[in-house]
């Protein structure tokens, strides 16, 4: 599938930028020019101006391979936000020679398996998940893109529910930038989000380097200069060592 993409230009190391669920390539407009290299951002299939198509992880990676070839991106650094961060891990697994992959707060769905929450009783986790799923169900009623079919697949996909098993298999340098502030949620759900983050800290595999920052999940739009600096430092420290 031919994806809609923006080449932000620049010289040197190629970067492939992947947005989050429901987003598009415009998410990178402030951040991309601050990367030390040539950045290309795509609209994933079913998003933005890219065509619709069934959501299959291998097909999504095929789309990105075709994009990299089209733009002449030779073994790019892959940077993804949220859903894009999960895909960055899958890309690095497919491409072991990937120079670096970076996930910006893409790891586990907010509504993951109850055992992935730490420090909260099973009863409180169950209650919080029911409330959070009801909020997400109501929000999805207003979404027109991506399609209901894609959303249904992703909400139950093992890779999106918990990407840590994928990350654990990555051999390329891999960075997870973890937000330490919650998005605005009802006060009753704050313990659930805190338990979600505690579970991540407990379960992250040792091959994943973690950088925690004082930001929300919306870090790409909210703090583009800080995120670009983190990405640049990680890449340069690994490739110039």
ZATI-923231 format. One record per residue: x, y, z of N, C-alpha, C, CB in turn; residue in three letters; chain. Coordinates in steps of 0.2 Angstrom, whole numbers. Last residue first. Glycine has a CB too. Layout:
{{X Y Z} {X Y Z} {X Y Z} {X Y Z} 'ala' 'A'},
...
END
This chain:
{{147 29 97} {151 26 102} {157 22 100} {147 21 106} 'unk' 'A'},
{{139 34 88} {145 37 88} {150 34 94} {145 44 89} 'unk' 'A'},
{{127 27 90} {130 27 83} {137 30 83} {126 30 78} 'unk' 'A'},
{{123 30 103} {123 23 101} {128 23 94} {116 20 100} 'unk' 'A'},
{{123 44 103} {127 40 108} {128 33 106} {124 41 115} 'unk' 'A'},
{{114 47 93} {121 49 93} {125 45 97} {122 57 94} 'unk' 'A'},
{{102 42 99} {104 40 92} {112 41 92} {101 43 86} 'unk' 'A'},
{{100 50 111} {101 42 111} {104 40 104} {93 40 112} 'unk' 'A'},
{{100 63 106} {106 61 111} {106 53 111} {104 63 118} 'unk' 'A'},
{{89 63 98} {95 65 95} {101 62 100} {96 72 94} 'unk' 'A'},
{{79 61 108} {80 56 102} {87 57 99} {75 57 97} 'unk' 'A'},
{{80 72 116} {81 65 119} {83 60 113} {75 63 123} 'unk' 'A'},
{{77 82 107} {84 82 110} {85 75 113} {84 87 116} 'unk' 'A'},
{{64 79 104} {69 79 99} {76 78 102} {68 85 94} 'unk' 'A'},
{{58 81 117} {58 75 114} {63 74 109} {51 73 111} 'unk' 'A'},
{{60 95 118} {63 91 123} {64 84 120} {59 91 130} 'unk' 'A'},
{{53 100 107} {60 101 108} {64 97 112} {61 109 110} 'unk' 'A'},
{{40 96 110} {43 93 104} {51 94 105} {41 96 98} 'unk' 'A'},
{{29 94 120} {36 95 121} {41 93 116} {38 92 128} 'unk' 'A'},
{{16 92 114} {17 96 120} {24 98 121} {15 93 126} 'unk' 'A'},
{{17 83 104} {14 89 103} {16 94 108} {7 89 102} 'unk' 'A'},
{{23 72 111} {26 74 104} {23 81 103} {23 69 99} 'unk' 'A'},
{{16 70 123} {23 73 123} {25 75 116} {28 68 126} 'unk' 'A'},
{{4 65 128} {4 69 122} {11 73 121} {-1 74 122} 'unk' 'A'},
{{5 58 140} {6 54 133} {6 59 127} {0 50 133} 'unk' 'A'},
{{15 71 148} {9 67 147} {10 63 141} {2 71 147} 'unk' 'A'},
{{30 73 157} {26 74 152} {20 70 152} {30 74 145} 'unk' 'A'},
{{45 71 163} {39 75 166} {34 77 160} {41 81 171} 'unk' 'A'},
{{51 55 158} {51 63 158} {44 65 161} {52 65 150} 'unk' 'A'},
{{62 42 158} {56 45 161} {56 52 160} {55 42 168} 'unk' 'A'},
{{69 31 147} {70 38 149} {63 41 152} {73 42 144} 'unk' 'A'},
{{76 15 146} {70 19 148} {72 26 150} {66 16 154} 'unk' 'A'},
{{81 2 135} {83 8 139} {77 13 140} {89 12 136} 'unk' 'A'},
{{78 -15 135} {75 -8 134} {78 -3 138} {68 -9 134} 'unk' 'A'},
{{84 -26 140} {87 -24 134} {84 -17 132} {86 -28 128} 'unk' 'A'},
{{76 -30 151} {82 -27 152} {86 -24 146} {87 -32 155} 'unk' 'A'},
{{58 -26 150} {64 -31 149} {71 -27 149} {63 -34 142} 'unk' 'A'},
{{47 -20 162} {51 -19 156} {57 -23 156} {53 -11 157} 'unk' 'A'},
{{40 -23 174} {40 -28 169} {44 -27 163} {33 -29 166} 'unk' 'A'},
{{40 -12 183} {41 -19 185} {43 -24 180} {35 -21 189} 'unk' 'A'},
{{36 -2 175} {42 -1 178} {44 -8 180} {42 4 183} 'unk' 'A'},
{{23 -6 172} {28 -6 166} {35 -6 169} {26 1 162} 'unk' 'A'},
{{17 -5 184} {17 -12 181} {22 -12 175} {11 -14 178} 'unk' 'A'},
{{17 8 186} {20 4 190} {22 -3 188} {17 4 197} 'unk' 'A'},
{{8 12 176} {15 14 175} {19 10 180} {15 22 177} 'unk' 'A'},
{{-4 6 182} {-2 4 175} {6 6 174} {-6 8 169} 'unk' 'A'},
{{-5 13 193} {-4 6 194} {-1 3 187} {-10 2 196} 'unk' 'A'},
{{-9 26 188} {-2 25 192} {0 18 192} {-3 28 199} 'unk' 'A'},
{{-21 22 183} {-15 24 178} {-9 24 182} {-17 32 176} 'unk' 'A'},
{{-28 19 194} {-27 14 189} {-21 16 184} {-34 13 185} 'unk' 'A'},
{{-28 31 202} {-24 25 204} {-23 20 199} {-28 22 210} 'unk' 'A'},
{{-36 39 193} {-29 41 194} {-25 35 197} {-28 47 198} 'unk' 'A'},
{{-50 37 192} {-45 33 188} {-38 34 189} {-47 34 181} 'unk' 'A'},
{{-56 46 200} {-56 40 202} {-52 35 198} {-63 37 202} 'unk' 'A'},
{{-54 59 193} {-50 57 199} {-50 50 201} {-52 61 205} 'unk' 'A'},
{{-54 56 175} {-58 57 182} {-54 55 188} {-64 53 181} 'unk' 'A'},
{{-40 63 168} {-44 58 168} {-48 59 175} {-41 51 169} 'unk' 'A'},
{{-28 71 157} {-34 72 162} {-38 66 162} {-37 79 159} 'unk' 'A'},
{{-14 59 158} {-18 64 154} {-24 65 159} {-21 60 147} 'unk' 'A'},
{{-1 59 170} {-7 56 167} {-10 62 163} {-12 54 172} 'unk' 'A'},
{{17 59 169} {11 62 171} {5 59 167} {11 70 169} 'unk' 'A'},
{{27 52 164} {26 51 171} {20 55 173} {32 53 175} 'unk' 'A'},
{{31 43 149} {28 49 152} {26 47 159} {21 51 148} 'unk' 'A'},
{{46 36 143} {40 35 147} {37 42 150} {41 30 152} 'unk' 'A'},
{{53 31 129} {52 37 133} {46 37 136} {53 43 128} 'unk' 'A'},
{{63 18 126} {57 19 128} {57 26 132} {53 13 132} 'unk' 'A'},
{{75 12 114} {73 17 119} {66 18 120} {76 24 118} 'unk' 'A'},
{{86 1 108} {79 2 109} {78 7 115} {75 -4 109} 'unk' 'A'},
{{98 -6 97} {97 -1 102} {89 1 102} {102 5 101} 'unk' 'A'},
{{92 -22 92} {94 -16 90} {94 -11 96} {90 -13 84} 'unk' 'A'},
{{85 -33 96} {92 -33 97} {95 -27 95} {95 -39 93} 'unk' 'A'},
{{69 -38 103} {73 -33 99} {80 -33 101} {70 -26 100} 'unk' 'A'},
{{62 -45 112} {66 -49 107} {70 -44 103} {61 -52 103} 'unk' 'A'},
{{56 -36 120} {61 -41 124} {65 -44 118} {57 -46 128} 'unk' 'A'},
{{46 -30 113} {52 -27 114} {57 -31 117} {50 -21 119} 'unk' 'A'},
{{36 -41 113} {40 -39 107} {46 -35 108} {35 -34 102} 'unk' 'A'},
{{33 -41 126} {36 -47 124} {39 -45 117} {30 -52 123} 'unk' 'A'},
{{27 -27 127} {34 -29 130} {37 -35 128} {33 -29 138} 'unk' 'A'},
{{15 -24 122} {21 -24 117} {27 -26 121} {22 -17 114} 'unk' 'A'},
{{-1 -27 125} {6 -28 129} {11 -29 124} {6 -33 134} 'unk' 'A'},
{{-11 -23 116} {-12 -24 124} {-6 -24 128} {-16 -31 124} 'unk' 'A'},
{{-4 -24 104} {-6 -17 107} {-8 -18 115} {-11 -14 103} 'unk' 'A'},
{{-2 -37 103} {4 -33 102} {2 -26 105} {6 -32 95} 'unk' 'A'},
{{-15 -43 104} {-10 -44 109} {-4 -39 109} {-7 -51 108} 'unk' 'A'},
{{-29 -33 100} {-23 -36 97} {-18 -37 103} {-19 -31 92} 'unk' 'A'},
{{-40 -27 103} {-40 -34 106} {-33 -37 103} {-45 -38 103} 'unk' 'A'},
{{-40 -15 97} {-42 -15 104} {-41 -22 107} {-49 -13 105} 'unk' 'A'},
{{-37 -18 83} {-32 -15 88} {-34 -16 95} {-30 -8 86} 'unk' 'A'},
{{-49 -22 79} {-44 -27 78} {-38 -24 83} {-41 -27 71} 'unk' 'A'},
{{-57 -11 81} {-59 -17 84} {-53 -22 84} {-65 -20 80} 'unk' 'A'},
{{-51 -1 72} {-51 0 79} {-53 -7 83} {-56 5 81} 'unk' 'A'},
{{-53 -7 60} {-46 -6 62} {-46 -6 70} {-43 0 59} 'unk' 'A'},
{{-67 -6 59} {-64 -13 59} {-57 -12 61} {-64 -15 51} 'unk' 'A'},
{{-70 7 60} {-72 3 66} {-68 -4 66} {-80 2 66} 'unk' 'A'},
{{-56 16 54} {-62 13 53} {-64 9 60} {-63 9 47} 'unk' 'A'},
{{-47 30 61} {-48 24 57} {-54 21 58} {-42 19 59} 'unk' 'A'},
{{-61 39 58} {-55 37 55} {-50 36 60} {-53 42 49} 'unk' 'A'},
{{-72 43 66} {-73 41 59} {-67 38 55} {-76 47 55} 'unk' 'A'},
{{-78 43 82} {-72 42 78} {-74 40 71} {-66 37 81} 'unk' 'A'},
{{-88 42 91} {-87 49 88} {-81 48 82} {-85 54 92} 'unk' 'A'},
{{-87 30 98} {-93 32 94} {-92 38 89} {-99 33 98} 'unk' 'A'},
{{-76 31 105} {-75 28 99} {-81 29 94} {-74 21 99} 'unk' 'A'},
{{-80 37 117} {-76 41 112} {-76 38 105} {-69 41 115} 'unk' 'A'},
{{-87 26 122} {-91 32 121} {-87 36 116} {-93 36 127} 'unk' 'A'},
{{-77 17 125} {-82 15 120} {-86 21 118} {-87 10 124} 'unk' 'A'},
{{-69 24 134} {-66 23 127} {-72 21 122} {-61 18 128} 'unk' 'A'},
{{-78 24 145} {-76 30 142} {-73 29 135} {-70 34 147} 'unk' 'A'},
{{-78 10 147} {-84 14 145} {-83 20 142} {-89 14 152} 'unk' 'A'},
{{-65 8 150} {-68 5 144} {-74 8 142} {-69 -3 145} 'unk' 'A'},
{{-65 14 163} {-61 17 158} {-63 14 151} {-54 15 159} 'unk' 'A'},
{{-74 6 171} {-75 13 170} {-71 16 164} {-73 17 176} 'unk' 'A'},
{{-67 -6 170} {-74 -6 167} {-76 2 166} {-79 -9 173} 'unk' 'A'},
{{-55 -3 176} {-55 -5 169} {-62 -4 166} {-52 -12 168} 'unk' 'A'},
{{-59 0 189} {-56 5 185} {-56 3 178} {-49 6 187} 'unk' 'A'},
{{-64 -13 193} {-68 -8 193} {-66 -2 189} {-69 -5 200} 'unk' 'A'},
{{-52 -20 192} {-57 -22 188} {-62 -17 188} {-61 -29 191} 'unk' 'A'},
{{-44 -14 201} {-42 -14 194} {-48 -16 190} {-36 -19 193} 'unk' 'A'},
{{-51 -16 213} {-50 -9 211} {-48 -9 203} {-45 -6 215} 'unk' 'A'},
{{-49 -30 214} {-56 -27 213} {-55 -20 211} {-59 -27 220} 'unk' 'A'},
{{-35 -32 215} {-39 -34 209} {-46 -31 208} {-39 -42 209} 'unk' 'A'},
{{-27 -17 221} {-31 -23 222} {-34 -25 215} {-36 -22 227} 'unk' 'A'},
{{-11 -11 215} {-18 -10 216} {-22 -16 217} {-21 -6 210} 'unk' 'A'},
{{2 -14 212} {0 -10 218} {-7 -8 219} {4 -4 217} 'unk' 'A'},
{{1 -14 194} {4 -16 200} {2 -11 206} {12 -16 199} 'unk' 'A'},
{{-6 -22 180} {-6 -16 184} {-3 -19 191} {-13 -14 185} 'unk' 'A'},
{{-6 -34 173} {-1 -29 171} {-1 -22 175} {-2 -27 164} 'unk' 'A'},
{{-17 -41 176} {-10 -43 179} {-5 -38 178} {-8 -50 177} 'unk' 'A'},
{{-27 -37 167} {-27 -34 175} {-20 -36 178} {-32 -38 178} 'unk' 'A'},
{{-21 -31 151} {-23 -37 156} {-22 -35 163} {-19 -43 155} 'unk' 'A'},
{{-26 -14 148} {-22 -20 146} {-24 -26 151} {-14 -19 147} 'unk' 'A'},
{{-30 0 144} {-34 -6 146} {-31 -12 144} {-41 -5 143} 'unk' 'A'},
{{-19 6 138} {-21 9 145} {-26 3 148} {-25 15 144} 'unk' 'A'},
{{-8 -5 130} {-14 -1 130} {-16 1 137} {-19 -5 127} 'unk' 'A'},
{{10 -2 132} {4 -6 133} {-2 -2 133} {4 -9 140} 'unk' 'A'},
{{18 6 123} {20 0 127} {15 -4 128} {23 3 133} 'unk' 'A'},
{{24 22 119} {20 16 116} {23 10 119} {21 16 109} 'unk' 'A'},
{{31 33 123} {26 31 127} {21 26 123} {22 37 129} 'unk' 'A'},
{{40 32 109} {38 38 113} {31 36 117} {37 44 109} 'unk' 'A'},
{{52 22 105} {45 22 107} {44 28 111} {43 15 109} 'unk' 'A'},
{{65 20 93} {63 24 99} {55 24 99} {65 31 99} 'unk' 'A'},
{{79 11 87} {72 12 87} {69 15 94} {68 5 86} 'unk' 'A'},
{{93 11 77} {90 13 83} {83 13 82} {93 19 86} 'unk' 'A'},
{{98 4 66} {103 8 70} {100 10 77} {105 14 66} 'unk' 'A'},
{{93 -12 61} {91 -5 63} {95 -2 67} {83 -6 66} 'unk' 'A'},
{{96 -25 59} {102 -20 58} {100 -13 59} {105 -21 52} 'unk' 'A'},
{{84 -32 61} {89 -32 66} {95 -27 66} {92 -39 67} 'unk' 'A'},
{{69 -29 57} {76 -27 54} {81 -27 59} {75 -20 51} 'unk' 'A'},
{{59 -35 64} {60 -37 57} {67 -35 54} {54 -34 53} 'unk' 'A'},
{{62 -28 76} {62 -35 76} {63 -38 69} {56 -38 79} 'unk' 'A'},
{{60 -15 72} {67 -17 74} {67 -24 74} {68 -13 81} 'unk' 'A'},
{{46 -15 69} {51 -14 64} {58 -16 66} {51 -6 62} 'unk' 'A'},
{{41 -18 82} {40 -23 77} {45 -22 71} {33 -23 75} 'unk' 'A'},
{{45 -5 88} {48 -11 90} {47 -17 85} {44 -13 97} 'unk' 'A'},
{{37 3 80} {44 4 80} {48 -2 82} {46 10 84} 'unk' 'A'},
{{24 -1 84} {26 -3 77} {34 -2 77} {23 2 72} 'unk' 'A'},
{{24 5 96} {24 -2 96} {26 -4 89} {16 -4 97} 'unk' 'A'},
{{25 18 92} {30 16 96} {30 8 96} {30 18 103} 'unk' 'A'},
{{12 20 86} {18 20 82} {25 18 86} {20 27 80} 'unk' 'A'},
{{4 20 97} {4 15 92} {10 14 88} {-2 15 88} 'unk' 'A'},
{{16 31 104} {10 27 106} {9 21 101} {3 31 105} 'unk' 'A'},
{{26 36 91} {23 38 96} {17 34 98} {20 45 96} 'unk' 'A'},
{{42 31 85} {35 30 85} {32 33 91} {33 23 83} 'unk' 'A'},
{{56 31 74} {53 34 80} {46 34 80} {56 41 81} 'unk' 'A'},
{{70 23 67} {62 23 68} {60 26 74} {59 16 66} 'unk' 'A'},
{{83 26 57} {81 26 64} {73 27 63} {84 32 68} 'unk' 'A'},
{{83 16 41} {82 22 45} {81 21 53} {76 25 43} 'unk' 'A'},
{{90 10 29} {91 8 36} {90 14 41} {98 5 37} 'unk' 'A'},
{{89 23 19} {93 17 20} {94 15 27} {100 18 16} 'unk' 'A'},
{{77 29 10} {79 29 17} {82 23 18} {73 30 22} 'unk' 'A'},
{{71 32 -2} {78 31 -2} {81 31 5} {81 36 -6} 'unk' 'A'},
{{57 33 -3} {61 39 -1} {68 38 -1} {58 42 5} 'unk' 'A'},
{{54 20 -7} {52 25 -11} {56 32 -9} {44 27 -10} 'unk' 'A'},
{{59 13 4} {62 12 -2} {61 18 -7} {60 5 -6} 'unk' 'A'},
{{50 17 14} {58 18 15} {61 17 8} {61 13 20} 'unk' 'A'},
{{38 12 9} {39 19 10} {47 21 10} {36 22 16} 'unk' 'A'},
{{40 -2 10} {39 2 3} {40 9 3} {32 0 0} 'unk' 'A'},
{{41 -3 24} {46 -5 19} {46 -1 13} {47 -13 19} 'unk' 'A'},
{{28 1 27} {33 5 29} {40 4 25} {35 5 36} 'unk' 'A'},
{{20 -9 22} {19 -2 19} {25 2 21} {13 0 23} 'unk' 'A'},
{{25 -20 29} {27 -20 22} {26 -13 19} {22 -25 18} 'unk' 'A'},
{{20 -16 41} {27 -16 41} {29 -16 33} {31 -22 44} 'unk' 'A'},
{{7 -19 38} {9 -12 40} {16 -11 40} {6 -11 48} 'unk' 'A'},
{{7 -33 36} {6 -28 30} {7 -21 32} {-2 -29 29} 'unk' 'A'},
{{10 -37 49} {15 -38 44} {14 -34 38} {15 -46 41} 'unk' 'A'},
{{-2 -33 56} {5 -30 57} {10 -31 52} {7 -33 64} 'unk' 'A'},
{{-16 -28 48} {-12 -33 49} {-5 -31 50} {-12 -39 43} 'unk' 'A'},
{{-31 -21 45} {-25 -20 49} {-22 -27 51} {-27 -16 56} 'unk' 'A'},
{{-36 -18 28} {-36 -22 34} {-30 -21 39} {-37 -30 33} 'unk' 'A'},
{{-37 -1 23} {-35 -8 22} {-35 -12 28} {-28 -8 19} 'unk' 'A'},
{{-37 15 15} {-40 10 20} {-37 3 18} {-47 10 20} 'unk' 'A'},
{{-23 26 11} {-29 22 10} {-31 17 15} {-27 17 4} 'unk' 'A'},
{{-19 41 20} {-17 35 17} {-24 31 16} {-12 31 22} 'unk' 'A'},
{{-22 53 26} {-23 53 19} {-21 46 15} {-20 59 15} 'unk' 'A'},
{{-26 47 42} {-24 53 38} {-26 52 30} {-17 54 38} 'unk' 'A'},
{{-26 29 41} {-26 35 44} {-24 41 40} {-20 35 50} 'unk' 'A'},
{{-26 17 34} {-32 18 38} {-32 25 41} {-33 13 42} 'unk' 'A'},
{{-8 16 37} {-14 13 33} {-20 15 38} {-14 6 31} 'unk' 'A'},
{{-1 31 43} {-2 24 43} {-8 22 39} {-2 21 50} 'unk' 'A'},
{{7 43 35} {1 42 38} {0 34 38} {-5 45 34} 'unk' 'A'},
{{24 47 40} {19 44 36} {12 44 39} {21 37 35} 'unk' 'A'},
{{39 57 38} {33 55 42} {28 52 38} {31 61 47} 'unk' 'A'},
{{56 58 38} {50 57 34} {45 54 38} {52 52 28} 'unk' 'A'},
{{70 68 40} {65 65 43} {59 64 38} {62 68 49} 'unk' 'A'},
{{87 68 41} {82 68 36} {76 64 39} {84 66 29} 'unk' 'A'},
{{95 75 56} {95 70 50} {89 72 45} {95 63 52} 'unk' 'A'},
{{92 77 70} {98 78 67} {99 73 61} {104 76 72} 'unk' 'A'},
{{76 86 72} {80 80 72} {87 81 68} {76 74 69} 'unk' 'A'},
{{68 97 71} {73 97 76} {78 91 76} {70 99 82} 'unk' 'A'},
{{58 94 61} {64 99 59} {70 99 64} {61 106 58} 'unk' 'A'},
{{50 86 69} {54 83 64} {60 88 62} {50 82 58} 'unk' 'A'},
{{42 93 79} {47 89 81} {52 88 75} {45 83 84} 'unk' 'A'},
{{31 100 72} {36 104 76} {42 100 78} {32 106 83} 'unk' 'A'},
{{26 89 64} {28 96 61} {32 100 65} {22 100 59} 'unk' 'A'},
{{20 77 68} {28 78 69} {30 85 66} {31 73 65} 'unk' 'A'},
{{7 77 66} {9 77 73} {16 78 74} {8 70 76} 'unk' 'A'},
{{5 75 52} {5 82 55} {7 82 62} {-1 85 54} 'unk' 'A'},
{{2 61 50} {9 63 50} {10 71 52} {12 63 43} 'unk' 'A'},
{{-10 57 63} {-8 57 56} {-1 61 56} {-13 61 51} 'unk' 'A'},
{{-20 47 74} {-17 53 72} {-15 53 65} {-11 54 76} 'unk' 'A'},
{{-26 35 78} {-31 41 76} {-27 47 74} {-35 42 82} 'unk' 'A'},
{{-12 30 87} {-18 28 84} {-23 35 84} {-21 23 89} 'unk' 'A'},
{{3 40 82} {-1 36 86} {-8 35 83} {-2 39 93} 'unk' 'A'},
{{16 40 68} {11 43 73} {7 38 77} {6 48 69} 'unk' 'A'},
{{32 38 65} {26 35 65} {21 38 70} {27 27 66} 'unk' 'A'},
{{46 42 54} {42 44 60} {35 41 59} {41 52 60} 'unk' 'A'},
{{62 38 51} {55 37 49} {51 38 55} {55 29 46} 'unk' 'A'},
{{77 46 46} {72 45 52} {65 43 49} {72 51 57} 'unk' 'A'},
{{94 45 41} {87 45 39} {83 43 46} {85 41 34} 'unk' 'A'},
{{108 56 43} {104 50 45} {97 51 44} {106 49 53} 'unk' 'A'},
{{109 70 31} {112 65 35} {107 59 37} {114 68 42} 'unk' 'A'},
{{98 84 31} {104 80 28} {106 75 34} {110 85 27} 'unk' 'A'},
{{81 89 27} {87 88 31} {92 84 28} {85 85 38} 'unk' 'A'},
{{64 84 25} {71 86 22} {76 86 28} {70 93 20} 'unk' 'A'},
{{52 79 27} {54 86 31} {61 88 29} {53 85 38} 'unk' 'A'},
{{41 72 18} {48 72 18} {50 79 21} {51 71 11} 'unk' 'A'},
{{26 64 22} {29 71 21} {37 70 22} {26 76 26} 'unk' 'A'},
{{14 53 14} {20 54 18} {22 62 17} {26 49 16} 'unk' 'A'},
{{3 40 12} {4 47 12} {10 49 16} {-3 51 14} 'unk' 'A'},
{{8 24 5} {6 28 11} {7 36 9} {10 26 17} 'unk' 'A'},
{{3 11 -4} {7 17 -5} {4 22 1} {6 20 -12} 'unk' 'A'},
{{4 -6 0} {0 0 0} {4 6 0} {-5 0 6} 'unk' 'A'},
END
